[in-house]
Amino acid sequence: MELPFTVVFEAPSQEELRDVLRMRRTWVAGLILALAIGVVWLLANVSRAEARPPAIPPVSLALTSRPPGAAIWLDGREHGRTPSELSVEPGPHALLLKTPGGLDGQYSLQVPGEGVALDAVLWRRQPSLMRLRPALPGATLVDVRLLDDGQVALSIAVPPGPQLQAWRLEPRTGVLQALLTDVAGSRLAFAADGRFLAYLGGDTGPPAAGTGVDNADRVVWLTPAGDTTPSAGWRAPLEPGERLLDASWSPHAERLLVVSSQAPMGSPPLSRLWFVAADDQRARFALSLPSEVVPGSEVWSFDGQHVAFLAHAGELSALCLLGIDGTFRYLADLDPAWGPPLPYPPVAWSTDGQRLLFVAPHQHPIGAPSGWLQPDPRHALFVADVFEPTPLALGDTNVDFATWREDGQLLGLSRAGPDAPLSLRLLGGGGDQQQLLELPLRLPASYAAAWDPARARLLVATSNASGGVEYWLARLGLEDDV
């Protein structure tokens, strides 16, 4: 069949062939250039991937609160309610816990690579304040101690003679329970768990021949709480004119620190200290001081390896540290006072028992410039490490007492003047302070305080016009209302 058109093939000229070859070389060059760019891009991304640090795996942040059920805000985002376990990156985090009727708990957390757990104690907006009184009208409140179970131990003296009684107070209900009644002694000591008592009393029978020591205040009697019959006693090797002054239980009640006092005619007082085992009453002499230990000033580290206390001589009040191995350190001079200071020293232990936080005037070692040309701030905040000889000054402060909070931040207690209310503050770096609560308590004289951050309690002691001591208990925790 004949097609309606004619196909004519004409061979390309040499010039056309040369143009096609030139275009092929351009394509090849373009392809090579594209491949080169791709290789460079790939190598650059591989290098960046190798230089980029590996991804940090998240760690656990376990959050509980007292009371439970607080809303969790972590780094500005809500994460349910306590108790809860979150996965977070190691490093700093801002935590906010909110609960109805309570203060917002603001915490600065530094989460380590192995994770961390925080048990937050939430505070009420209005603290509960209670004045503590002796269990019997006409008796004298000699000493007050905070017990581990949230109750308060009261030691009272009953006139006319040296009669002591031990009572336990439940602050929420006001219920009192007698633990020991009408023992002849000069001072009582409570174990922190409230299960054991010790009191300083007399020996039985005549004094040892030729000693010239009477029977009064020379035996430390040990007894379970609620039992009027002593289970054991340690007889101190006292010298003529020497008497037992104080006793203090270690945190786990395995030993006591026992202090004696002697005041030679016309000479400064002398003190001797022993560690006495509670199980077999074996004693080990620890220290002799040319001053008097302030009764009730002993503050044990949580691990029971060290005890801080106040020593007083003339107008000197000194903070001291004693280890159960007998090591002794003179930490700092406190504000001078002609009379014995109040029993609670301005100190707080870290939970690991390795650091002691305290407030004291600036210390000027011998030979160091005192800066008399410039005004010297009255107080500074110090941290003493049990393995370092010299306390470290953290900076000037206007607080009277300080302690560690559960997240490691510092809490301070202060007042603007003698008649001003007490203020509880959160202490930040660089001297920043945030007021948390104000206690409706106006103290006319000097005061002392004992902290219990784990249960959000504060025990305040102040001198009254008659020369005695008054005690106040501030309950700050919201869980007391649950």
Backbone torsions as a table, in degrees:
resi	resn	phi	psi	omega
1	MET	NA	140.4	-176.9
2	GLU	-92.5	124.1	-179.2
3	LEU	-74.2	153.3	-179.2
4	PRO	-79.8	2.3	177.6
5	PHE	-139.4	165.9	-176.3
6	THR	-119.2	127.7	177.7
7	VAL	-93.0	122.5	-179.2
8	VAL	-118.1	121.5	176.8
9	PHE	-100.7	126.3	179.5
10	GLU	-121.5	122.1	-178.2
11	ALA	-61.9	138.8	179.0
12	PRO	-63.8	149.0	176.8
13	SER	-77.8	167.8	179.0
14	GLN	-63.4	-33.8	-179.9
15	GLU	-67.5	-38.9	178.7
16	GLU	-67.2	-39.4	177.5
17	LEU	-62.7	-40.1	178.8
18	ARG	-64.6	-36.5	178.3
19	ASP	-65.3	-41.5	179.4
20	VAL	-63.5	-42.1	179.1
21	LEU	-63.9	-39.9	177.8
22	ARG	-63.4	-39.0	177.2
23	MET	-64.2	-37.9	178.3
24	ARG	-62.8	-41.9	179.0
25	ARG	-63.8	-36.1	177.4
26	THR	-64.4	-42.3	178.3
27	TRP	-62.7	-43.5	-179.7
28	VAL	-63.0	-43.4	179.1
29	ALA	-63.5	-41.1	177.4
30	GLY	-62.8	-40.8	178.8
31	LEU	-64.3	-42.4	178.7
32	ILE	-62.9	-41.4	179.2
33	LEU	-63.6	-42.4	179.3
34	ALA	-63.6	-41.1	177.3
35	LEU	-62.9	-39.6	179.9
36	ALA	-64.5	-43.5	178.5
37	ILE	-62.4	-41.3	178.5
38	GLY	-62.3	-41.9	179.0
39	VAL	-63.7	-44.2	178.8
40	VAL	-60.7	-44.7	179.7
41	TRP	-61.6	-42.2	-179.6
42	LEU	-64.4	-44.3	179.8
43	LEU	-65.0	-37.2	179.7
44	ALA	-64.3	-42.8	-179.9
45	ASN	-69.1	-35.4	176.2
46	VAL	-64.9	-39.7	179.4
47	SER	-65.4	-41.9	178.7
48	ARG	-65.1	-37.2	178.6
49	ALA	-65.3	-38.1	178.4
50	GLU	-70.2	-34.7	-178.9
51	ALA	-76.6	-25.7	-178.9
52	ARG	-67.9	131.0	180.0
53	PRO	-62.6	148.3	-179.9
54	PRO	-64.4	151.6	-179.8
55	ALA	-62.3	133.5	-179.6
56	ILE	-84.4	123.3	-179.2
57	PRO	-69.8	145.0	178.6
58	PRO	-68.4	156.2	179.7
59	VAL	-124.9	172.6	-174.8
60	SER	-88.3	135.7	170.1
61	LEU	-122.2	101.6	-178.6
62	ALA	-91.9	121.7	-175.5
63	LEU	-117.9	124.4	170.2
64	THR	-128.6	160.5	179.6
65	SER	-144.8	156.6	174.5
66	ARG	-123.1	109.9	0.2
67	PRO	-76.1	162.2	178.3
68	PRO	-73.7	172.6	176.9
69	GLY	92.1	12.7	179.2
70	ALA	-77.1	140.6	176.6
71	ALA	-70.5	134.4	-175.7
72	ILE	-101.9	124.5	171.8
73	TRP	-122.0	112.7	-178.7
74	LEU	-115.1	120.1	-179.7
75	ASP	53.4	38.6	175.0
76	GLY	85.9	2.4	-179.8
77	ARG	-121.3	142.0	-178.2
78	GLU	-80.5	139.3	-176.3
79	HIS	-136.8	48.8	175.1
80	GLY	80.1	-149.8	-176.0
81	ARG	-134.2	159.0	178.0
82	THR	-77.4	146.5	-1.6
83	PRO	-78.1	148.2	-178.1
84	SER	-157.5	152.8	175.6
85	GLU	-122.1	119.2	-176.3
86	LEU	-109.3	154.3	172.6
87	SER	-102.8	119.6	-176.0
88	VAL	-134.4	161.8	173.0
89	GLU	-77.3	143.5	174.5
90	PRO	-60.3	148.7	179.8
91	GLY	127.3	-168.1	-177.0
92	PRO	-76.5	142.7	177.1
93	HIS	-143.9	148.2	176.3
94	ALA	-104.3	122.0	-177.1
95	LEU	-115.6	135.8	176.1
96	LEU	-129.7	125.3	177.3
97	LEU	-114.1	126.3	-177.6
98	LYS	-119.3	135.8	176.0
99	THR	-146.4	144.1	-178.6
100	PRO	-61.3	135.0	176.8
101	GLY	81.1	-0.7	-178.5
102	GLY	-121.4	165.2	173.7
103	LEU	-68.4	143.5	172.3
104	ASP	-65.6	126.4	178.9
105	GLY	-88.6	111.5	-180.0
106	GLN	-104.4	121.9	-174.7
107	TYR	-128.9	142.1	173.5
108	SER	-107.8	112.2	-174.7
109	LEU	-107.1	139.4	170.7
110	GLN	-114.8	99.2	-173.9
111	VAL	-83.6	119.1	179.5
112	PRO	-77.7	174.6	-177.0
113	GLY	-65.8	-21.1	178.4
114	GLU	-95.0	4.0	-178.3
115	GLY	86.8	174.2	-177.0
116	VAL	-156.4	158.4	175.3
117	ALA	-123.5	139.4	178.8
118	LEU	-127.6	126.2	173.2
119	ASP	-108.9	101.1	-173.3
120	ALA	-87.1	132.2	175.4
121	VAL	-98.6	109.5	-176.3
122	LEU	-85.0	139.9	-175.8
123	TRP	-99.5	151.2	173.3
124	ARG	-80.8	160.1	-179.7
125	ARG	-73.6	-35.1	178.8
126	GLN	-119.9	112.4	-179.0
127	PRO	-67.2	154.1	176.1
128	SER	-96.1	128.0	-175.8
129	LEU	-118.9	129.6	-177.6
130	MET	-133.1	128.6	172.7
131	ARG	-84.2	129.4	-177.1
132	LEU	-91.0	134.3	-178.2
133	ARG	-125.9	158.8	175.3
134	PRO	-64.5	152.9	-177.1
135	ALA	-68.8	-19.7	-177.7
136	LEU	-123.3	133.5	175.1
137	PRO	-60.2	135.7	-179.8
138	GLY	91.0	-13.8	176.0
139	ALA	-82.5	170.0	-179.1
140	THR	-117.0	132.8	176.4
141	LEU	-80.4	110.2	-173.7
142	VAL	-88.4	-40.5	-175.1
143	ASP	-155.1	151.0	178.1
144	VAL	-135.2	134.9	179.8
145	ARG	-134.9	144.9	175.6
146	LEU	-88.3	126.9	-179.7
147	LEU	-94.7	159.5	-175.7
148	ASP	-65.7	-25.6	-176.5
149	ASP	-88.0	8.8	178.9
150	GLY	93.8	-8.2	178.5
151	GLN	-88.3	173.2	-175.4
152	VAL	-122.1	131.7	178.6
153	ALA	-94.8	130.5	-179.5
154	LEU	-116.7	130.4	173.6
155	SER	-112.8	122.9	-177.3
156	ILE	-125.6	148.6	175.5
157	ALA	-105.4	133.1	-177.8
158	VAL	-110.2	121.2	178.4
159	PRO	-69.9	160.7	8.9
160	PRO	-93.4	-22.4	-172.3
161	GLY	-98.1	-172.2	179.8
162	PRO	-77.0	70.8	178.9
163	GLN	-108.5	130.1	-178.8
164	LEU	-118.5	149.5	173.2
165	GLN	-135.0	147.1	177.5
166	ALA	-117.1	130.5	-178.9
167	TRP	-131.7	155.1	176.2
168	ARG	-121.7	132.3	-176.9
169	LEU	-113.6	131.2	169.7
170	GLU	-93.8	107.8	-171.7
171	PRO	-63.4	-33.0	-175.5
172	ARG	-69.3	-34.5	-177.1
173	THR	-106.8	-18.0	-175.7
174	GLY	78.8	8.2	-178.8
175	VAL	-73.6	132.5	177.9
176	LEU	-108.4	141.5	177.3
177	GLN	-130.8	127.6	178.7
178	ALA	-77.8	129.8	178.0
179	LEU	-105.4	-34.2	-178.6
180	LEU	-154.7	128.8	-176.1
181	THR	-126.3	138.9	169.4
182	ASP	53.6	58.8	171.3
183	VAL	-104.2	145.1	179.0
184	ALA	-84.4	109.2	-179.0
185	GLY	-169.8	174.8	-176.5
186	SER	-108.7	-21.3	-178.4
187	ARG	-158.7	144.2	178.3
188	LEU	-110.9	149.4	174.8
189	ALA	-133.1	132.4	-179.9
190	PHE	-103.9	134.9	167.0
191	ALA	-69.2	150.9	-173.8
192	ALA	-62.3	-30.0	179.2
193	ASP	-85.6	-2.4	177.5
194	GLY	76.4	5.2	-175.4
195	ARG	-88.1	-19.9	-176.4
196	PHE	-131.6	151.4	176.6
197	LEU	-128.6	156.8	170.9
198	ALA	-139.5	143.6	175.7
199	TYR	-141.7	150.5	179.7
200	LEU	-91.5	123.5	-177.6
201	GLY	-148.2	-169.6	-176.8
202	GLY	-88.3	163.9	175.5
203	ASP	-83.5	165.7	174.6
204	THR	-102.6	139.7	-179.8
205	GLY	88.9	174.6	-177.7
206	PRO	-71.2	156.5	177.2
207	PRO	-67.0	157.6	178.7
208	ALA	-61.3	139.5	-175.9
209	ALA	-60.9	133.3	175.2
210	GLY	81.2	0.0	-179.1
211	THR	-85.3	-29.1	-176.8
212	GLY	68.1	17.6	-178.9
213	VAL	-106.5	128.7	178.4
214	ASP	-79.7	-179.4	-173.8
215	ASN	-86.7	-9.9	-173.5
216	ALA	-75.4	136.9	171.7
217	ASP	50.8	53.6	176.6
218	ARG	-131.2	1.5	-180.0
219	VAL	-126.8	137.4	171.0
220	VAL	-97.7	109.4	-179.4
221	TRP	-93.0	131.8	179.6
222	LEU	-109.8	137.5	-178.6
223	THR	-152.9	143.9	171.8
224	PRO	-66.2	149.1	178.4
225	ALA	-62.2	133.3	-179.1
226	GLY	90.1	-4.2	179.3
227	ASP	-109.6	124.7	-177.4
228	THR	-83.7	-8.4	-179.0
229	THR	-100.9	119.8	178.8
230	PRO	-60.6	139.0	178.0
231	SER	-89.5	-22.0	-179.5
232	ALA	-162.6	166.8	177.6
233	GLY	-154.2	148.1	176.4
234	TRP	-118.0	123.6	-179.9
235	ARG	-93.9	116.1	-176.0
236	ALA	-75.2	140.6	177.1
237	PRO	-79.1	75.7	-174.4
238	LEU	-85.7	153.9	175.6
239	GLU	-98.9	167.0	177.9
240	PRO	-56.2	133.4	-179.3
241	GLY	81.8	1.2	-179.4
242	GLU	-101.4	143.9	179.4
243	ARG	-140.9	156.7	174.4
244	LEU	-73.2	138.8	-175.0
245	LEU	-111.2	-39.9	-173.1
246	ASP	-159.8	160.0	174.0
247	ALA	-144.8	145.8	-177.8
248	SER	-144.1	131.3	179.4
249	TRP	-80.5	144.1	169.6
250	SER	-71.3	164.6	-172.8
251	PRO	-57.7	-33.5	-177.9
252	HIS	-105.4	14.3	173.9
253	ALA	60.4	30.0	177.0
254	GLU	-90.0	-16.9	179.2
255	ARG	-154.3	167.6	174.7
256	LEU	-126.6	148.1	166.2
257	LEU	-96.0	121.4	-177.7
258	VAL	-113.8	134.2	-175.1
259	VAL	-123.1	135.7	173.4
260	SER	-116.0	162.7	-179.3
261	SER	-137.9	143.1	178.1
262	GLN	-141.8	133.4	-178.7
263	ALA	-123.8	86.8	178.5
264	PRO	-61.4	150.7	-178.0
265	MET	-58.4	121.7	176.7
266	GLY	72.8	10.8	-178.3
267	SER	-123.9	159.6	177.5
268	PRO	-63.7	157.4	178.2
269	PRO	-66.8	152.4	177.4
270	LEU	-120.9	143.3	178.5
271	SER	-126.9	145.0	171.5
272	ARG	-126.6	145.1	-176.0
273	LEU	-128.0	138.2	177.2
274	TRP	-129.2	151.8	164.8
275	PHE	-102.8	125.8	-176.0
276	VAL	-119.1	124.2	177.9
277	ALA	-70.4	136.3	-176.1
278	ALA	-76.0	-27.5	-174.3
279	ASP	-79.6	-43.7	-177.0
280	ASP	-121.1	3.3	177.2
281	GLN	61.6	25.0	172.7
282	ARG	-73.5	133.7	-174.8
283	ALA	-114.8	147.5	175.6
284	ARG	-131.3	121.5	179.2
285	PHE	-65.7	135.7	-174.9
286	ALA	-114.1	-41.3	-168.1
287	LEU	-165.7	150.6	170.2
288	SER	-125.9	134.5	-176.7
289	LEU	-128.1	143.8	173.6
290	PRO	-86.3	45.7	-179.6
291	SER	-159.2	174.8	-178.4
292	GLU	-108.4	130.8	175.7
293	VAL	-72.6	133.9	-179.2
294	VAL	-74.9	119.2	-179.3
295	PRO	-59.5	134.0	179.3
296	GLY	84.3	2.0	-177.0
297	SER	-90.1	-0.7	-176.8
298	GLU	-72.4	130.7	177.2
299	VAL	-129.4	110.4	-176.9
300	TRP	-83.0	146.9	169.0
301	SER	-69.6	155.8	-174.8
302	PHE	-64.4	-27.5	178.5
303	ASP	-86.6	-0.9	176.7
304	GLY	72.9	16.6	-177.3
305	GLN	-96.7	-17.8	-178.3
306	HIS	-141.8	155.3	176.4
307	VAL	-139.4	129.8	174.9
308	ALA	-97.8	147.5	179.5
309	PHE	-156.2	168.1	177.8
310	LEU	-103.6	138.4	172.3
311	ALA	-116.8	142.9	-174.4
312	HIS	-133.7	135.0	175.7
313	ALA	-153.8	120.0	-176.8
314	GLY	64.2	-124.6	175.4
315	GLU	-98.6	4.6	-179.1
316	LEU	-84.7	129.6	170.3
317	SER	-124.4	121.5	-172.6
318	ALA	-124.3	141.8	174.7
319	LEU	-94.1	126.3	-175.0
320	CYS	-124.4	157.6	179.7
321	LEU	-133.5	128.4	-177.8
322	LEU	-128.0	129.7	175.8
323	GLY	-94.2	155.5	-179.9
324	ILE	-68.5	-13.6	173.6
325	ASP	-84.9	2.7	177.8
326	GLY	94.1	-4.5	178.5
327	THR	-68.7	139.8	-175.2
328	PHE	-129.8	142.0	176.2
329	ARG	-139.3	133.4	173.4
330	TYR	-91.1	103.5	-169.8
331	LEU	-81.3	-49.6	-172.1
332	ALA	-165.3	155.8	168.3
333	ASP	-89.9	136.2	175.9
334	LEU	-98.4	-173.8	-179.8
335	ASP	-60.5	135.0	-179.8
336	PRO	-65.5	145.8	179.5
337	ALA	-154.0	134.3	179.9
338	TRP	-74.5	-33.5	177.1
339	GLY	-94.6	164.8	178.0
340	PRO	-60.3	137.8	179.8
341	PRO	-70.3	164.8	177.2
342	LEU	-65.6	159.3	-165.6
343	PRO	-69.8	-26.9	-173.4
344	TYR	-94.1	113.5	-179.5
345	PRO	-77.6	159.2	-177.0
346	PRO	-81.1	61.6	-175.5
347	VAL	-132.2	158.2	175.1
348	ALA	-150.7	138.9	179.6
349	TRP	-95.7	145.1	169.6
350	SER	-71.8	157.6	-175.1
351	THR	-65.8	-24.4	178.0
352	ASP	-85.6	-2.4	177.8
353	GLY	73.0	15.1	-176.3
354	GLN	-102.5	-16.6	-176.0
355	ARG	-133.3	145.2	179.5
356	LEU	-122.4	122.6	179.2
357	LEU	-100.7	131.6	-179.9
358	PHE	-152.1	158.6	176.7
359	VAL	-109.2	132.4	-178.6
360	ALA	-155.9	162.0	172.2
361	PRO	-62.3	159.5	175.6
362	HIS	-57.1	134.0	-179.0
363	GLN	-96.7	132.1	-179.9
364	HIS	-118.9	99.4	179.2
365	PRO	-60.9	159.5	179.2
366	ILE	-59.7	128.9	179.3
367	GLY	91.2	-11.4	179.7
368	ALA	-86.3	144.2	177.6
369	PRO	-64.4	138.3	-177.0
370	SER	-93.8	-7.2	178.2
371	GLY	67.7	43.8	-174.8
372	TRP	-72.4	-15.7	178.0
373	LEU	-78.8	-15.0	-179.9
374	GLN	-122.8	147.4	177.5
375	PRO	-64.4	133.3	-177.7
376	ASP	-100.5	121.2	177.3
377	PRO	-54.9	146.7	-170.3
378	ARG	-68.7	-42.6	-173.7
379	HIS	-129.3	159.1	173.9
380	ALA	-138.0	160.1	177.1
381	LEU	-100.3	128.2	-175.2
382	PHE	-121.4	151.1	169.5
383	VAL	-125.7	126.9	177.2
384	ALA	-110.0	125.2	173.9
385	ASP	-91.3	136.7	-175.1
386	VAL	-66.4	-15.1	-179.5
387	PHE	-103.6	-1.3	-179.2
388	GLU	-113.1	140.0	-174.8
389	PRO	-74.4	-26.7	-172.4
390	THR	-118.3	128.1	175.6
391	PRO	-63.0	149.9	179.1
392	LEU	-100.9	126.5	177.4
393	ALA	-81.4	121.8	178.8
394	LEU	-82.4	-22.2	-179.4
395	GLY	146.5	168.8	178.8
396	ASP	-66.2	152.5	-179.1
397	THR	-150.5	153.5	173.6
398	ASN	-111.9	11.1	177.1
399	VAL	-89.5	156.0	-179.8
400	ASP	-95.2	-30.6	-180.0
401	PHE	-140.3	151.3	179.7
402	ALA	-145.8	154.5	177.0
403	THR	-152.7	167.8	176.2
404	TRP	-87.6	137.9	171.3
405	ARG	-87.6	171.5	-174.2
406	GLU	-65.8	-21.5	177.6
407	ASP	-94.7	7.2	178.7
408	GLY	92.6	-9.8	175.5
409	GLN	-74.9	166.0	-174.7
410	LEU	-102.9	138.3	173.2
411	LEU	-108.8	141.9	179.9
412	GLY	-127.4	152.2	177.3
413	LEU	-124.3	128.6	-177.5
414	SER	-155.8	174.7	172.6
415	ARG	-148.4	151.6	-174.8
416	ALA	-75.0	-23.5	-179.0
417	GLY	-166.8	177.0	-177.0
418	PRO	-58.2	-32.6	-178.6
419	ASP	-104.5	7.6	-178.4
420	ALA	-84.7	152.6	178.0
421	PRO	-69.6	158.4	177.1
422	LEU	-75.3	141.0	-177.8
423	SER	-123.2	130.0	175.4
424	LEU	-100.4	126.3	-171.3
425	ARG	-129.2	150.5	171.5
426	LEU	-94.6	121.7	-174.6
427	LEU	-95.7	122.1	178.6
428	GLY	-104.5	177.8	177.2
429	GLY	-68.6	151.0	179.6
430	GLY	73.6	16.9	178.1
431	GLY	85.0	4.1	178.6
432	ASP	-67.6	144.3	179.3
433	GLN	-136.7	141.7	175.7
434	GLN	-125.5	120.2	179.8
435	GLN	-72.6	128.3	179.0
436	LEU	-99.6	-49.0	-177.8
437	LEU	-145.4	158.0	172.7
438	GLU	-125.0	128.5	179.3
439	LEU	-89.3	128.7	178.7
440	PRO	-75.8	59.6	-176.1
441	LEU	-133.6	117.1	179.8
442	ARG	-111.7	117.7	-174.1
443	LEU	-105.8	124.3	-175.7
444	PRO	-77.7	-16.1	-175.1
445	ALA	-130.6	-170.5	177.4
446	SER	-62.9	155.2	-177.9
447	TYR	-139.9	164.7	174.8
448	ALA	-137.4	159.6	-175.4
449	ALA	-144.5	146.2	173.6
450	ALA	-119.7	125.6	-177.5
451	TRP	-92.5	150.5	165.8
452	ASP	-139.3	79.2	-176.5
453	PRO	-62.2	-30.6	-177.2
454	ALA	-63.3	-27.9	178.4
455	ARG	-118.5	11.5	177.2
456	ALA	52.1	55.6	178.1
457	ARG	-127.4	151.9	179.5
458	LEU	-139.3	125.2	178.9
459	LEU	-108.0	123.6	-175.6
460	VAL	-117.0	132.7	176.9
461	ALA	-121.2	140.0	179.4
462	THR	-145.2	149.5	177.4
463	SER	-78.2	141.7	177.0
464	ASN	-106.0	177.5	-174.2
465	ALA	-65.7	-25.3	-178.6
466	SER	-87.4	3.1	179.3
467	GLY	91.6	-1.4	177.1
468	GLY	-88.9	-171.6	-178.3
469	VAL	-122.7	133.3	174.2
470	GLU	-107.6	146.8	-175.8
471	TYR	-124.1	139.0	177.4
472	TRP	-129.9	141.2	177.1
473	LEU	-114.7	123.2	175.7
474	ALA	-108.1	120.3	176.6
475	ARG	-101.7	115.8	-173.4
476	LEU	-102.3	-21.0	-170.7
477	GLY	-74.8	139.8	178.7
478	LEU	-73.1	-25.2	-177.6
479	GLU	-67.0	-18.0	176.6
480	ASP	-65.2	-21.3	-179.1
481	ASP	-89.9	-6.7	-175.4
482	VAL	-86.0	NA	NA
